[in-house]
Amino acid sequence: MDLPPITPTAVAVGAAVAVLGYVLGRLVGSALTWALTRGGRSPSASRVFGGLATAAITVLSLGAAVTVVFPSVKPVDVFGGIGVVSIAAGIAFQTVLGNMFAGMVILARDRFRVGDQIAVEDHAGTVVEMGLSATGIKTFDGRLVLLPNQLLHSNAVTVQTGFNAVRSSVCLDLDDATDLDRARAVAVEAMAALPSVLPDPAPQALLTSVGVTTVELELRFWSGDRQMETREAQDAVIAAVLRAFTDRGVRTGND
């Protein structure tokens, strides 16, 4: 049986449908991006889901354009063909699609964003980009690491900047002959005077273990949630407490 002829009118109408579908997809994608951003979602999630909406509408419009240009092709045939191609692509690109679906889940959950500091397995750093297939982090020593989204989805992720404050601790050995109550009071006073140590929760000095001639003192304090803030606070606490011990005559395990 002969196929119906392709007329210039059908081609023009099909092209118009494709163009209108593309424009509509861009408008819907932009509107969705704007709505998600206004709703408090991260810029990465808004951008990705807006792009997915644009792509979906564009593909549907292309399918509609094909049925207009080729009247013998039914919509069910077009979408059936798309389904077959999707299945074949899914089999051939399982890893890629797995990362993409994991990326959509991560972006939908919105547990961390660009600018947050995270750690997963042996990698830790600041998130610099989030996409469908991978998430990029800048490690604390300045390297770019691209993490497949399946790795982030299937492993425990520590979000260091998930809250506004992080607790750190430093352990010192005290001579067991020293006045332990006085040593703890001196340590807490020294920590509380530091600008890098948060006043609430207040710093603590706790005795944690007993050695042969020493007692271990654990200094607990809260600081800002950024990696550098915790490191600077740790450095300041060690220096300030040791200085206070020297000035007040508190003997450490090394004296």
Rosetta blueprint (number, residue, H / E / L):
1 M L
2 D L
3 L L
4 P L
5 P L
6 I L
7 T L
8 P H
9 T H
10 A H
11 V H
12 A H
13 V H
14 G H
15 A H
16 A H
17 V H
18 A H
19 V H
20 L H
21 G H
22 Y H
23 V H
24 L H
25 G H
26 R H
27 L H
28 V H
29 G H
30 S H
31 A H
32 L H
33 T H
34 W H
35 A H
36 L H
37 T H
38 R H
39 G L
40 G L
41 R L
42 S L
43 P H
44 S H
45 A H
46 S H
47 R H
48 V H
49 F H
50 G H
51 G H
52 L H
53 A H
54 T H
55 A H
56 A H
57 I H
58 T H
59 V H
60 L H
61 S H
62 L H
63 G H
64 A H
65 A H
66 V H
67 T H
68 V H
69 V H
70 F L
71 P L
72 S L
73 V L
74 K L
75 P H
76 V H
77 D H
78 V H
79 F H
80 G H
81 G H
82 I H
83 G H
84 V H
85 V H
86 S H
87 I H
88 A H
89 A H
90 G H
91 I H
92 A H
93 F L
94 Q H
95 T H
96 V H
97 L H
98 G H
99 N H
100 M H
101 F H
102 A H
103 G H
104 M H
105 V H
106 I H
107 L H
108 A H
109 R H
110 D L
111 R L
112 F L
113 R L
114 V L
115 G L
116 D L
117 Q E
118 I E
119 A E
120 V E
121 E L
122 D L
123 H E
124 A E
125 G E
126 T E
127 V E
128 V E
129 E E
130 M E
131 G L
132 L L
133 S L
134 A E
135 T E
136 G E
137 I E
138 K E
139 T E
140 F L
141 D L
142 G L
143 R L
144 L E
145 V E
146 L E
147 L E
148 P E
149 N H
150 Q H
151 L H
152 L H
153 H H
154 S H
155 N L
156 A L
157 V E
158 T E
159 V E
160 Q H
161 T H
162 G H
163 F L
164 N L
165 A E
166 V E
167 R E
168 S E
169 S E
170 V E
171 C E
172 L E
173 D E
174 L E
175 D E
176 D L
177 A L
178 T L
179 D L
180 L H
181 D H
182 R H
183 A H
184 R H
185 A H
186 V H
187 A H
188 V H
189 E H
190 A H
191 M H
192 A H
193 A L
194 L L
195 P L
196 S L
197 V L
198 L L
199 P L
200 D L
201 P L
202 A L
203 P L
204 Q E
205 A E
206 L E
207 L E
208 T E
209 S E
210 V E
211 G L
212 V L
213 T L
214 T E
215 V E
216 E E
217 L E
218 E E
219 L E
220 R E
221 F E
222 W E
223 S E
224 G E
225 D L
226 R L
227 Q H
228 M H
229 E H
230 T H
231 R H
232 E H
233 A H
234 Q H
235 D H
236 A H
237 V H
238 I H
239 A H
240 A H
241 V H
242 L H
243 R H
244 A H
245 F H
246 T H
247 D H
248 R H
249 G L
250 V L
251 R L
252 T E
253 G L
254 N L
255 D L
